[in-house]
Amino acid sequence: MRKDLADIVVAISQMTDRSDLKVLNDTLFRQFKYLQQLDAKKAKIKFRVGQEVSFFSKLSGALPHTGKIKKINRTKAIVAIPGEFDWNVPLEKLKAEGVAWCYMKCTITISQDGSTCT
């Protein structure tokens, strides 16, 4: 643990006023929520409807599931797997398929309506 973080933990453990602890708890909760939303937005920019993606599940073991994105929600995407049912997959678990060429042959521009490859 970092020294400054250890000092904060010690200071918190010495706090006895419940209202101060509540303020601290609310602040930590808001910061944690903000970081989660930021991660979700970053993940959402990477994907678009119709894009081929892959992901691993407990059911598949070492073999990935591969399919196309049907819908992108706030934190998850619905992925259609041919011959199977649709999966509701967290965005951070998805890996884009066939995008390596894009990084070498074009530039990616991010606009308000999403990312495009030109």
URSULTA-V151949 format. One record per helix or strand of 2 or more residues. SS is the DSSP state (H for helix, E for strand). FROM is the first residue (numbers start at 1). LEN is the number of residues. If there is no record, write none. Layout:
((SS:FROM:LEN) (SS:FROM:LEN))
This chain:
((H:3:11) (H:18:28) (E:52:4) (E:65:8) (E:76:5) (E:86:5) (H:91:3) (E:95:2) (H:100:6) (E:108:4) (E:114:4))
